[in-house]
Amino acid sequence: MLLTLDLNDARPLHEQVAASVRRAIAEGSYAPGERLPPARDLAQALGINANTVLRALRDLRDEGLLEFRRGRGVSVSGRAGDRALLVAQVRELLEEARRHGYGREDLIAILKELS
């Protein structure tokens, strides 16, 4: 898995890490049930603190994309398929909207108009 961070990006590093992992899952780099590299290895490869990576992984666990198993590490949830792709696309939409000056509530209003 090739994760990259953009130091010019205004988002916190843990959000960038989560987005990269989310994208890798959505693109099929990791299949449901497959284990991710240890957080320390990811942190070292990215040149950031392991706690930053762990925070990102916990966020993804809370979204239902990852499972933490004692003694077995972190793996992609069996439910990650379609939801992961949709979540990744919505996050990209939110980022694009922010770049154009729109907020979350603006997007919600647009979605209501279209439904």
Jmol script that loads the backbone (N, CA, C; Angstrom):
load data "model"
ATOM      1  N   MET A   1       0.864  -1.174   0.000  1.00  0.00           N
ATOM      2  CA  MET A   1       0.000   0.000   0.000  1.00  0.00           C
ATOM      3  C   MET A   1       0.899   1.221   0.000  1.00  0.00           C
ATOM      4  N   LEU A   2       0.664   2.082  -0.932  1.00  0.00           N
ATOM      5  CA  LEU A   2       1.432   3.311  -1.027  1.00  0.00           C
ATOM      6  C   LEU A   2       0.577   4.451  -0.489  1.00  0.00           C
ATOM      7  N   LEU A   3       0.936   4.933   0.689  1.00  0.00           N
ATOM      8  CA  LEU A   3       0.230   6.054   1.290  1.00  0.00           C
ATOM      9  C   LEU A   3       1.087   7.289   1.121  1.00  0.00           C
ATOM     10  N   THR A   4       0.431   8.396   0.839  1.00  0.00           N
ATOM     11  CA  THR A   4       1.159   9.650   0.716  1.00  0.00           C
ATOM     12  C   THR A   4       0.452  10.727   1.515  1.00  0.00           C
ATOM     13  N   LEU A   5       1.226  11.656   2.001  1.00  0.00           N
ATOM     14  CA  LEU A   5       0.699  12.805   2.731  1.00  0.00           C
ATOM     15  C   LEU A   5       1.134  14.067   2.013  1.00  0.00           C
ATOM     16  N   ASP A   6       0.292  15.066   2.072  1.00  0.00           N
ATOM     17  CA  ASP A   6       0.590  16.361   1.474  1.00  0.00           C
ATOM     18  C   ASP A   6       0.808  17.348   2.613  1.00  0.00           C
ATOM     19  N   LEU A   7       2.043  17.754   2.834  1.00  0.00           N
ATOM     20  CA  LEU A   7       2.344  18.656   3.940  1.00  0.00           C
ATOM     21  C   LEU A   7       1.768  20.047   3.730  1.00  0.00           C
ATOM     22  N   ASN A   8       1.340  20.361   2.510  1.00  0.00           N
ATOM     23  CA  ASN A   8       0.694  21.646   2.236  1.00  0.00           C
ATOM     24  C   ASN A   8      -0.816  21.596   2.463  1.00  0.00           C
ATOM     25  N   ASP A   9      -1.339  20.399   2.676  1.00  0.00           N
ATOM     26  CA  ASP A   9      -2.768  20.210   2.929  1.00  0.00           C
ATOM     27  C   ASP A   9      -3.098  20.740   4.321  1.00  0.00           C
ATOM     28  N   ALA A  10      -4.186  21.470   4.426  1.00  0.00           N
ATOM     29  CA  ALA A  10      -4.579  22.072   5.706  1.00  0.00           C
ATOM     30  C   ALA A  10      -5.177  21.050   6.671  1.00  0.00           C
ATOM     31  N   ARG A  11      -5.597  19.895   6.157  1.00  0.00           N
ATOM     32  CA  ARG A  11      -6.193  18.888   7.023  1.00  0.00           C
ATOM     33  C   ARG A  11      -5.152  18.319   7.984  1.00  0.00           C
ATOM     34  N   PRO A  12      -5.584  17.924   9.183  1.00  0.00           N
ATOM     35  CA  PRO A  12      -4.659  17.286  10.117  1.00  0.00           C
ATOM     36  C   PRO A  12      -4.093  15.994   9.515  1.00  0.00           C
ATOM     37  N   LEU A  13      -2.899  15.626   9.961  1.00  0.00           N
ATOM     38  CA  LEU A  13      -2.229  14.449   9.410  1.00  0.00           C
ATOM     39  C   LEU A  13      -3.051  13.178   9.584  1.00  0.00           C
ATOM     40  N   HIS A  14      -3.716  13.011  10.744  1.00  0.00           N
ATOM     41  CA  HIS A  14      -4.487  11.782  10.948  1.00  0.00           C
ATOM     42  C   HIS A  14      -5.639  11.669   9.944  1.00  0.00           C
ATOM     43  N   GLU A  15      -6.212  12.800   9.545  1.00  0.00           N
ATOM     44  CA  GLU A  15      -7.274  12.764   8.537  1.00  0.00           C
ATOM     45  C   GLU A  15      -6.711  12.391   7.171  1.00  0.00           C
ATOM     46  N   GLN A  16      -5.515  12.866   6.875  1.00  0.00           N
ATOM     47  CA  GLN A  16      -4.885  12.520   5.605  1.00  0.00           C
ATOM     48  C   GLN A  16      -4.552  11.026   5.562  1.00  0.00           C
ATOM     49  N   VAL A  17      -4.057  10.499   6.683  1.00  0.00           N
ATOM     50  CA  VAL A  17      -3.740   9.066   6.747  1.00  0.00           C
ATOM     51  C   VAL A  17      -5.017   8.254   6.565  1.00  0.00           C
ATOM     52  N   ALA A  18      -6.074   8.643   7.278  1.00  0.00           N
ATOM     53  CA  ALA A  18      -7.351   7.926   7.160  1.00  0.00           C
ATOM     54  C   ALA A  18      -7.859   7.971   5.720  1.00  0.00           C
ATOM     55  N   ALA A  19      -7.750   9.121   5.076  1.00  0.00           N
ATOM     56  CA  ALA A  19      -8.203   9.251   3.691  1.00  0.00           C
ATOM     57  C   ALA A  19      -7.396   8.350   2.753  1.00  0.00           C
ATOM     58  N   SER A  20      -6.100   8.257   2.987  1.00  0.00           N
ATOM     59  CA  SER A  20      -5.255   7.404   2.148  1.00  0.00           C
ATOM     60  C   SER A  20      -5.611   5.930   2.311  1.00  0.00           C
ATOM     61  N   VAL A  21      -5.823   5.505   3.552  1.00  0.00           N
ATOM     62  CA  VAL A  21      -6.198   4.112   3.803  1.00  0.00           C
ATOM     63  C   VAL A  21      -7.584   3.843   3.222  1.00  0.00           C
ATOM     64  N   ARG A  22      -8.499   4.771   3.419  1.00  0.00           N
ATOM     65  CA  ARG A  22      -9.858   4.656   2.887  1.00  0.00           C
ATOM     66  C   ARG A  22      -9.813   4.491   1.372  1.00  0.00           C
ATOM     67  N   ARG A  23      -8.986   5.300   0.719  1.00  0.00           N
ATOM     68  CA  ARG A  23      -8.843   5.237  -0.733  1.00  0.00           C
ATOM     69  C   ARG A  23      -8.264   3.886  -1.160  1.00  0.00           C
ATOM     70  N   ALA A  24      -7.267   3.398  -0.433  1.00  0.00           N
ATOM     71  CA  ALA A  24      -6.661   2.108  -0.768  1.00  0.00           C
ATOM     72  C   ALA A  24      -7.694   0.982  -0.665  1.00  0.00           C
ATOM     73  N   ILE A  25      -8.552   1.046   0.336  1.00  0.00           N
ATOM     74  CA  ILE A  25      -9.597   0.034   0.487  1.00  0.00           C
ATOM     75  C   ILE A  25     -10.607   0.160  -0.649  1.00  0.00           C
ATOM     76  N   ALA A  26     -11.020   1.387  -0.947  1.00  0.00           N
ATOM     77  CA  ALA A  26     -12.012   1.619  -1.995  1.00  0.00           C
ATOM     78  C   ALA A  26     -11.497   1.177  -3.354  1.00  0.00           C
ATOM     79  N   GLU A  27     -10.211   1.346  -3.592  1.00  0.00           N
ATOM     80  CA  GLU A  27      -9.630   0.982  -4.883  1.00  0.00           C
ATOM     81  C   GLU A  27      -9.271  -0.498  -4.969  1.00  0.00           C
ATOM     82  N   GLY A  28      -9.477  -1.231  -3.873  1.00  0.00           N
ATOM     83  CA  GLY A  28      -9.230  -2.664  -3.894  1.00  0.00           C
ATOM     84  C   GLY A  28      -7.822  -3.087  -3.548  1.00  0.00           C
ATOM     85  N   SER A  29      -7.001  -2.173  -3.074  1.00  0.00           N
ATOM     86  CA  SER A  29      -5.644  -2.548  -2.668  1.00  0.00           C
ATOM     87  C   SER A  29      -5.687  -3.492  -1.474  1.00  0.00           C
ATOM     88  N   TYR A  30      -6.742  -3.392  -0.675  1.00  0.00           N
ATOM     89  CA  TYR A  30      -6.954  -4.282   0.456  1.00  0.00           C
ATOM     90  C   TYR A  30      -8.356  -4.840   0.375  1.00  0.00           C
ATOM     91  N   ALA A  31      -8.457  -6.148   0.423  1.00  0.00           N
ATOM     92  CA  ALA A  31      -9.750  -6.823   0.364  1.00  0.00           C
ATOM     93  C   ALA A  31     -10.275  -7.046   1.785  1.00  0.00           C
ATOM     94  N   PRO A  32     -11.575  -7.245   1.922  1.00  0.00           N
ATOM     95  CA  PRO A  32     -12.116  -7.554   3.242  1.00  0.00           C
ATOM     96  C   PRO A  32     -11.406  -8.767   3.857  1.00  0.00           C
ATOM     97  N   GLY A  33     -11.051  -8.622   5.120  1.00  0.00           N
ATOM     98  CA  GLY A  33     -10.342  -9.676   5.836  1.00  0.00           C
ATOM     99  C   GLY A  33      -8.830  -9.558   5.770  1.00  0.00           C
ATOM    100  N   GLU A  34      -8.309  -8.770   4.862  1.00  0.00           N
ATOM    101  CA  GLU A  34      -6.862  -8.622   4.710  1.00  0.00           C
ATOM    102  C   GLU A  34      -6.289  -7.727   5.799  1.00  0.00           C
ATOM    103  N   ARG A  35      -5.105  -8.103   6.289  1.00  0.00           N
ATOM    104  CA  ARG A  35      -4.456  -7.330   7.352  1.00  0.00           C
ATOM    105  C   ARG A  35      -3.681  -6.152   6.790  1.00  0.00           C
ATOM    106  N   LEU A  36      -3.691  -5.066   7.551  1.00  0.00           N
ATOM    107  CA  LEU A  36      -2.886  -3.896   7.221  1.00  0.00           C
ATOM    108  C   LEU A  36      -1.522  -4.034   7.891  1.00  0.00           C
ATOM    109  N   PRO A  37      -0.516  -3.333   7.377  1.00  0.00           N
ATOM    110  CA  PRO A  37       0.780  -3.333   8.061  1.00  0.00           C
ATOM    111  C   PRO A  37       0.618  -2.734   9.462  1.00  0.00           C
ATOM    112  N   PRO A  38       1.513  -3.081  10.375  1.00  0.00           N
ATOM    113  CA  PRO A  38       1.436  -2.501  11.717  1.00  0.00           C
ATOM    114  C   PRO A  38       1.529  -0.972  11.671  1.00  0.00           C
ATOM    115  N   ALA A  39       0.875  -0.321  12.617  1.00  0.00           N
ATOM    116  CA  ALA A  39       0.842   1.143  12.677  1.00  0.00           C
ATOM    117  C   ALA A  39       2.250   1.723  12.743  1.00  0.00           C
ATOM    118  N   ARG A  40       3.131   1.070  13.466  1.00  0.00           N
ATOM    119  CA  ARG A  40       4.513   1.575  13.565  1.00  0.00           C
ATOM    120  C   ARG A  40       5.198   1.581  12.206  1.00  0.00           C
ATOM    121  N   ASP A  41       4.951   0.540  11.410  1.00  0.00           N
ATOM    122  CA  ASP A  41       5.557   0.470  10.084  1.00  0.00           C
ATOM    123  C   ASP A  41       4.993   1.573   9.176  1.00  0.00           C
ATOM    124  N   LEU A  42       3.679   1.770   9.248  1.00  0.00           N
ATOM    125  CA  LEU A  42       3.066   2.839   8.450  1.00  0.00           C
ATOM    126  C   LEU A  42       3.613   4.202   8.860  1.00  0.00           C
ATOM    127  N   ALA A  43       3.712   4.416  10.169  1.00  0.00           N
ATOM    128  CA  ALA A  43       4.221   5.694  10.664  1.00  0.00           C
ATOM    129  C   ALA A  43       5.651   5.935  10.200  1.00  0.00           C
ATOM    130  N   GLN A  44       6.462   4.906  10.288  1.00  0.00           N
ATOM    131  CA  GLN A  44       7.864   5.049   9.866  1.00  0.00           C
ATOM    132  C   GLN A  44       7.946   5.348   8.369  1.00  0.00           C
ATOM    133  N   ALA A  45       7.131   4.673   7.567  1.00  0.00           N
ATOM    134  CA  ALA A  45       7.152   4.897   6.122  1.00  0.00           C
ATOM    135  C   ALA A  45       6.701   6.315   5.766  1.00  0.00           C
ATOM    136  N   LEU A  46       5.768   6.855   6.563  1.00  0.00           N
ATOM    137  CA  LEU A  46       5.251   8.197   6.302  1.00  0.00           C
ATOM    138  C   LEU A  46       6.055   9.289   6.993  1.00  0.00           C
ATOM    139  N   GLY A  47       6.909   8.900   7.918  1.00  0.00           N
ATOM    140  CA  GLY A  47       7.710   9.878   8.643  1.00  0.00           C
ATOM    141  C   GLY A  47       6.910  10.667   9.663  1.00  0.00           C
ATOM    142  N   ILE A  48       5.908  10.015  10.267  1.00  0.00           N
ATOM    143  CA  ILE A  48       5.077  10.677  11.270  1.00  0.00           C
ATOM    144  C   ILE A  48       5.017   9.821  12.529  1.00  0.00           C
ATOM    145  N   ASN A  49       4.408  10.354  13.558  1.00  0.00           N
ATOM    146  CA  ASN A  49       4.286   9.674  14.841  1.00  0.00           C
ATOM    147  C   ASN A  49       3.306   8.507  14.736  1.00  0.00           C
ATOM    148  N   ALA A  50       3.616   7.404  15.407  1.00  0.00           N
ATOM    149  CA  ALA A  50       2.742   6.226  15.385  1.00  0.00           C
ATOM    150  C   ALA A  50       1.370   6.537  15.975  1.00  0.00           C
ATOM    151  N   ASN A  51       1.305   7.446  16.951  1.00  0.00           N
ATOM    152  CA  ASN A  51       0.010   7.799  17.535  1.00  0.00           C
ATOM    153  C   ASN A  51      -0.902   8.476  16.516  1.00  0.00           C
ATOM    154  N   THR A  52      -0.325   9.188  15.571  1.00  0.00           N
ATOM    155  CA  THR A  52      -1.109   9.822  14.509  1.00  0.00           C
ATOM    156  C   THR A  52      -1.749   8.751  13.634  1.00  0.00           C
ATOM    157  N   VAL A  53      -0.978   7.731  13.295  1.00  0.00           N
ATOM    158  CA  VAL A  53      -1.496   6.626  12.491  1.00  0.00           C
ATOM    159  C   VAL A  53      -2.565   5.868  13.273  1.00  0.00           C
ATOM    160  N   LEU A  54      -2.314   5.617  14.544  1.00  0.00           N
ATOM    161  CA  LEU A  54      -3.296   4.914  15.366  1.00  0.00           C
ATOM    162  C   LEU A  54      -4.614   5.686  15.451  1.00  0.00           C
ATOM    163  N   ARG A  55      -4.531   6.997  15.550  1.00  0.00           N
ATOM    164  CA  ARG A  55      -5.750   7.810  15.596  1.00  0.00           C
ATOM    165  C   ARG A  55      -6.539   7.654  14.298  1.00  0.00           C
ATOM    166  N   ALA A  56      -5.842   7.660  13.177  1.00  0.00           N
ATOM    167  CA  ALA A  56      -6.501   7.471  11.880  1.00  0.00           C
ATOM    168  C   ALA A  56      -7.152   6.095  11.801  1.00  0.00           C
ATOM    169  N   LEU A  57      -6.446   5.078  12.249  1.00  0.00           N
ATOM    170  CA  LEU A  57      -6.980   3.720  12.205  1.00  0.00           C
ATOM    171  C   LEU A  57      -8.189   3.572  13.120  1.00  0.00           C
ATOM    172  N   ARG A  58      -8.164   4.223  14.280  1.00  0.00           N
ATOM    173  CA  ARG A  58      -9.323   4.189  15.183  1.00  0.00           C
ATOM    174  C   ARG A  58     -10.534   4.862  14.531  1.00  0.00           C
ATOM    175  N   ASP A  59     -10.301   5.977  13.833  1.00  0.00           N
ATOM    176  CA  ASP A  59     -11.402   6.641  13.126  1.00  0.00           C
ATOM    177  C   ASP A  59     -12.022   5.699  12.089  1.00  0.00           C
ATOM    178  N   LEU A  60     -11.175   4.979  11.375  1.00  0.00           N
ATOM    179  CA  LEU A  60     -11.667   4.048  10.363  1.00  0.00           C
ATOM    180  C   LEU A  60     -12.372   2.857  11.002  1.00  0.00           C
ATOM    181  N   ARG A  61     -11.913   2.446  12.165  1.00  0.00           N
ATOM    182  CA  ARG A  61     -12.605   1.396  12.906  1.00  0.00           C
ATOM    183  C   ARG A  61     -14.000   1.868  13.307  1.00  0.00           C
ATOM    184  N   ASP A  62     -14.085   3.113  13.774  1.00  0.00           N
ATOM    185  CA  ASP A  62     -15.376   3.667  14.182  1.00  0.00           C
ATOM    186  C   ASP A  62     -16.343   3.793  13.002  1.00  0.00           C
ATOM    187  N   GLU A  63     -15.802   3.960  11.795  1.00  0.00           N
ATOM    188  CA  GLU A  63     -16.626   4.021  10.587  1.00  0.00           C
ATOM    189  C   GLU A  63     -17.054   2.636  10.124  1.00  0.00           C
ATOM    190  N   GLY A  64     -16.467   1.603  10.695  1.00  0.00           N
ATOM    191  CA  GLY A  64     -16.799   0.241  10.305  1.00  0.00           C
ATOM    192  C   GLY A  64     -15.934  -0.313   9.195  1.00  0.00           C
ATOM    193  N   LEU A  65     -14.870   0.402   8.834  1.00  0.00           N
ATOM    194  CA  LEU A  65     -14.003  -0.065   7.743  1.00  0.00           C
ATOM    195  C   LEU A  65     -12.922  -1.030   8.213  1.00  0.00           C
ATOM    196  N   LEU A  66     -12.497  -0.894   9.464  1.00  0.00           N
ATOM    197  CA  LEU A  66     -11.421  -1.725   9.988  1.00  0.00           C
ATOM    198  C   LEU A  66     -11.876  -2.460  11.240  1.00  0.00           C
ATOM    199  N   GLU A  67     -11.217  -3.583  11.504  1.00  0.00           N
ATOM    200  CA  GLU A  67     -11.440  -4.348  12.724  1.00  0.00           C
ATOM    201  C   GLU A  67     -10.101  -4.488  13.446  1.00  0.00           C
ATOM    202  N   PHE A  68     -10.121  -4.281  14.744  1.00  0.00           N
ATOM    203  CA  PHE A  68      -8.924  -4.470  15.560  1.00  0.00           C
ATOM    204  C   PHE A  68      -9.090  -5.803  16.280  1.00  0.00           C
ATOM    205  N   ARG A  69      -8.107  -6.674  16.135  1.00  0.00           N
ATOM    206  CA  ARG A  69      -8.152  -7.960  16.823  1.00  0.00           C
ATOM    207  C   ARG A  69      -6.866  -8.145  17.608  1.00  0.00           C
ATOM    208  N   ARG A  70      -7.037  -8.342  18.893  1.00  0.00           N
ATOM    209  CA  ARG A  70      -5.880  -8.523  19.766  1.00  0.00           C
ATOM    210  C   ARG A  70      -5.037  -9.702  19.281  1.00  0.00           C
ATOM    211  N   GLY A  71      -3.769  -9.435  19.096  1.00  0.00           N
ATOM    212  CA  GLY A  71      -2.849 -10.472  18.656  1.00  0.00           C
ATOM    213  C   GLY A  71      -2.851 -10.726  17.160  1.00  0.00           C
ATOM    214  N   ARG A  72      -3.790 -10.139  16.444  1.00  0.00           N
ATOM    215  CA  ARG A  72      -3.871 -10.357  15.000  1.00  0.00           C
ATOM    216  C   ARG A  72      -3.749  -9.072  14.210  1.00  0.00           C
ATOM    217  N   GLY A  73      -3.695  -7.951  14.889  1.00  0.00           N
ATOM    218  CA  GLY A  73      -3.516  -6.670  14.205  1.00  0.00           C
ATOM    219  C   GLY A  73      -4.805  -6.075  13.694  1.00  0.00           C
ATOM    220  N   VAL A  74      -4.662  -5.253  12.674  1.00  0.00           N
ATOM    221  CA  VAL A  74      -5.786  -4.517  12.095  1.00  0.00           C
ATOM    222  C   VAL A  74      -6.078  -5.099  10.716  1.00  0.00           C
ATOM    223  N   SER A  75      -7.351  -5.388  10.476  1.00  0.00           N
ATOM    224  CA  SER A  75      -7.726  -5.917   9.171  1.00  0.00           C
ATOM    225  C   SER A  75      -8.934  -5.161   8.634  1.00  0.00           C
ATOM    226  N   VAL A  76      -9.123  -5.287   7.334  1.00  0.00           N
ATOM    227  CA  VAL A  76     -10.254  -4.637   6.679  1.00  0.00           C
ATOM    228  C   VAL A  76     -11.520  -5.397   7.048  1.00  0.00           C
ATOM    229  N   SER A  77     -12.539  -4.670   7.417  1.00  0.00           N
ATOM    230  CA  SER A  77     -13.812  -5.263   7.812  1.00  0.00           C
ATOM    231  C   SER A  77     -14.458  -5.973   6.633  1.00  0.00           C
ATOM    232  N   GLY A  78     -15.223  -6.995   6.918  1.00  0.00           N
ATOM    233  CA  GLY A  78     -15.948  -7.706   5.879  1.00  0.00           C
ATOM    234  C   GLY A  78     -17.021  -6.848   5.238  1.00  0.00           C
ATOM    235  N   ARG A  79     -17.392  -5.744   5.899  1.00  0.00           N
ATOM    236  CA  ARG A  79     -18.450  -4.866   5.386  1.00  0.00           C
ATOM    237  C   ARG A  79     -17.882  -3.686   4.620  1.00  0.00           C
ATOM    238  N   ALA A  80     -16.617  -3.694   4.306  1.00  0.00           N
ATOM    239  CA  ALA A  80     -15.946  -2.512   3.778  1.00  0.00           C
ATOM    240  C   ALA A  80     -16.249  -2.183   2.322  1.00  0.00           C
ATOM    241  N   GLY A  81     -16.696  -3.123   1.537  1.00  0.00           N
ATOM    242  CA  GLY A  81     -16.850  -2.942   0.100  1.00  0.00           C
ATOM    243  C   GLY A  81     -17.527  -1.681  -0.385  1.00  0.00           C
ATOM    244  N   ASP A  82     -18.820  -1.744  -0.591  1.00  0.00           N
ATOM    245  CA  ASP A  82     -19.559  -0.626  -1.175  1.00  0.00           C
ATOM    246  C   ASP A  82     -19.570   0.600  -0.276  1.00  0.00           C
ATOM    247  N   ARG A  83     -19.709   0.384   1.025  1.00  0.00           N
ATOM    248  CA  ARG A  83     -19.758   1.513   1.945  1.00  0.00           C
ATOM    249  C   ARG A  83     -18.459   2.296   1.908  1.00  0.00           C
ATOM    250  N   ALA A  84     -17.346   1.589   1.845  1.00  0.00           N
ATOM    251  CA  ALA A  84     -16.047   2.254   1.812  1.00  0.00           C
ATOM    252  C   ALA A  84     -15.927   3.148   0.587  1.00  0.00           C
ATOM    253  N   LEU A  85     -16.385   2.644  -0.534  1.00  0.00           N
ATOM    254  CA  LEU A  85     -16.331   3.432  -1.765  1.00  0.00           C
ATOM    255  C   LEU A  85     -17.211   4.673  -1.650  1.00  0.00           C
ATOM    256  N   LEU A  86     -18.409   4.503  -1.119  1.00  0.00           N
ATOM    257  CA  LEU A  86     -19.319   5.630  -0.961  1.00  0.00           C
ATOM    258  C   LEU A  86     -18.766   6.663   0.018  1.00  0.00           C
ATOM    259  N   VAL A  87     -18.229   6.199   1.140  1.00  0.00           N
ATOM    260  CA  VAL A  87     -17.655   7.122   2.128  1.00  0.00           C
ATOM    261  C   VAL A  87     -16.497   7.897   1.519  1.00  0.00           C
ATOM    262  N   ALA A  88     -15.650   7.208   0.763  1.00  0.00           N
ATOM    263  CA  ALA A  88     -14.513   7.877   0.126  1.00  0.00           C
ATOM    264  C   ALA A  88     -14.988   8.952  -0.848  1.00  0.00           C
ATOM    265  N   GLN A  89     -16.012   8.645  -1.611  1.00  0.00           N
ATOM    266  CA  GLN A  89     -16.525   9.609  -2.575  1.00  0.00           C
ATOM    267  C   GLN A  89     -17.174  10.807  -1.887  1.00  0.00           C
ATOM    268  N   VAL A  90     -17.900  10.568  -0.807  1.00  0.00           N
ATOM    269  CA  VAL A  90     -18.531  11.668  -0.078  1.00  0.00           C
ATOM    270  C   VAL A  90     -17.468  12.562   0.550  1.00  0.00           C
ATOM    271  N   ARG A  91     -16.433  11.977   1.096  1.00  0.00           N
ATOM    272  CA  ARG A  91     -15.354  12.784   1.671  1.00  0.00           C
ATOM    273  C   ARG A  91     -14.677  13.640   0.609  1.00  0.00           C
ATOM    274  N   GLU A  92     -14.455  13.065  -0.558  1.00  0.00           N
ATOM    275  CA  GLU A  92     -13.864  13.838  -1.648  1.00  0.00           C
ATOM    276  C   GLU A  92     -14.788  14.977  -2.064  1.00  0.00           C
ATOM    277  N   LEU A  93     -16.095  14.716  -2.085  1.00  0.00           N
ATOM    278  CA  LEU A  93     -17.062  15.752  -2.407  1.00  0.00           C
ATOM    279  C   LEU A  93     -17.022  16.875  -1.375  1.00  0.00           C
ATOM    280  N   LEU A  94     -16.944  16.517  -0.108  1.00  0.00           N
ATOM    281  CA  LEU A  94     -16.854  17.524   0.955  1.00  0.00           C
ATOM    282  C   LEU A  94     -15.605  18.382   0.795  1.00  0.00           C
ATOM    283  N   GLU A  95     -14.490  17.756   0.496  1.00  0.00           N
ATOM    284  CA  GLU A  95     -13.241  18.503   0.312  1.00  0.00           C
ATOM    285  C   GLU A  95     -13.339  19.435  -0.891  1.00  0.00           C
ATOM    286  N   GLU A  96     -13.913  18.943  -1.970  1.00  0.00           N
ATOM    287  CA  GLU A  96     -14.068  19.763  -3.172  1.00  0.00           C
ATOM    288  C   GLU A  96     -15.001  20.947  -2.888  1.00  0.00           C
ATOM    289  N   ALA A  97     -16.075  20.687  -2.163  1.00  0.00           N
ATOM    290  CA  ALA A  97     -17.014  21.761  -1.810  1.00  0.00           C
ATOM    291  C   ALA A  97     -16.321  22.820  -0.961  1.00  0.00           C
ATOM    292  N   ARG A  98     -15.510  22.393   0.003  1.00  0.00           N
ATOM    293  CA  ARG A  98     -14.778  23.347   0.852  1.00  0.00           C
ATOM    294  C   ARG A  98     -13.837  24.217   0.032  1.00  0.00           C
ATOM    295  N   ARG A  99     -13.206  23.619  -0.955  1.00  0.00           N
ATOM    296  CA  ARG A  99     -12.290  24.391  -1.812  1.00  0.00           C
ATOM    297  C   ARG A  99     -13.041  25.476  -2.590  1.00  0.00           C
ATOM    298  N   HIS A 100     -14.336  25.252  -2.817  1.00  0.00           N
ATOM    299  CA  HIS A 100     -15.147  26.217  -3.557  1.00  0.00           C
ATOM    300  C   HIS A 100     -16.000  27.090  -2.648  1.00  0.00           C
ATOM    301  N   GLY A 101     -15.753  27.009  -1.346  1.00  0.00           N
ATOM    302  CA  GLY A 101     -16.445  27.877  -0.411  1.00  0.00           C
ATOM    303  C   GLY A 101     -17.779  27.371   0.110  1.00  0.00           C
ATOM    304  N   TYR A 102     -18.108  26.123  -0.151  1.00  0.00           N
ATOM    305  CA  TYR A 102     -19.366  25.554   0.340  1.00  0.00           C
ATOM    306  C   TYR A 102     -19.103  24.735   1.598  1.00  0.00           C
ATOM    307  N   GLY A 103     -20.049  24.769   2.499  1.00  0.00           N
ATOM    308  CA  GLY A 103     -19.945  23.999   3.734  1.00  0.00           C
ATOM    309  C   GLY A 103     -20.836  22.774   3.700  1.00  0.00           C
ATOM    310  N   ARG A 104     -20.809  22.044   4.793  1.00  0.00           N
ATOM    311  CA  ARG A 104     -21.595  20.826   4.928  1.00  0.00           C
ATOM    312  C   ARG A 104     -23.088  21.089   4.735  1.00  0.00           C
ATOM    313  N   GLU A 105     -23.574  22.138   5.383  1.00  0.00           N
ATOM    314  CA  GLU A 105     -24.993  22.459   5.290  1.00  0.00           C
ATOM    315  C   GLU A 105     -25.395  22.827   3.866  1.00  0.00           C
ATOM    316  N   ASP A 106     -24.493  23.487   3.141  1.00  0.00           N
ATOM    317  CA  ASP A 106     -24.766  23.813   1.736  1.00  0.00           C
ATOM    318  C   ASP A 106     -24.943  22.536   0.912  1.00  0.00           C
ATOM    319  N   LEU A 107     -24.078  21.556   1.160  1.00  0.00           N
ATOM    320  CA  LEU A 107     -24.181  20.291   0.429  1.00  0.00           C
ATOM    321  C   LEU A 107     -25.464  19.551   0.783  1.00  0.00           C
ATOM    322  N   ILE A 108     -25.836  19.586   2.037  1.00  0.00           N
ATOM    323  CA  ILE A 108     -27.078  18.937   2.450  1.00  0.00           C
ATOM    324  C   ILE A 108     -28.266  19.573   1.731  1.00  0.00           C
ATOM    325  N   ALA A 109     -28.261  20.892   1.652  1.00  0.00           N
ATOM    326  CA  ALA A 109     -29.337  21.602   0.957  1.00  0.00           C
ATOM    327  C   ALA A 109     -29.381  21.210  -0.526  1.00  0.00           C
ATOM    328  N   ILE A 110     -28.220  21.089  -1.145  1.00  0.00           N
ATOM    329  CA  ILE A 110     -28.155  20.687  -2.550  1.00  0.00           C
ATOM    330  C   ILE A 110     -28.695  19.266  -2.720  1.00  0.00           C
ATOM    331  N   LEU A 111     -28.307  18.376  -1.818  1.00  0.00           N
ATOM    332  CA  LEU A 111     -28.798  16.992  -1.897  1.00  0.00           C
ATOM    333  C   LEU A 111     -30.324  16.921  -1.726  1.00  0.00           C
ATOM    334  N   LYS A 112     -30.852  17.736  -0.832  1.00  0.00           N
ATOM    335  CA  LYS A 112     -32.310  17.771  -0.643  1.00  0.00           C
ATOM    336  C   LYS A 112     -33.008  18.273  -1.894  1.00  0.00           C
ATOM    337  N   GLU A 113     -32.413  19.253  -2.552  1.00  0.00           N
ATOM    338  CA  GLU A 113     -32.986  19.771  -3.796  1.00  0.00           C
ATOM    339  C   GLU A 113     -33.027  18.702  -4.876  1.00  0.00           C
ATOM    340  N   LEU A 114     -31.992  17.872  -4.902  1.00  0.00           N
ATOM    341  CA  LEU A 114     -31.884  16.847  -5.950  1.00  0.00           C
ATOM    342  C   LEU A 114     -32.704  15.604  -5.667  1.00  0.00           C
ATOM    343  N   SER A 115     -33.114  15.392  -4.411  1.00  0.00           N
ATOM    344  CA  SER A 115     -33.847  14.152  -4.093  1.00  0.00           C
ATOM    345  C   SER A 115     -35.306  14.275  -4.379  1.00  0.00           C
TER     346      SER A 115
END
end "model"
wireframe off; spacefill off
backbone 0.3
color backbone group
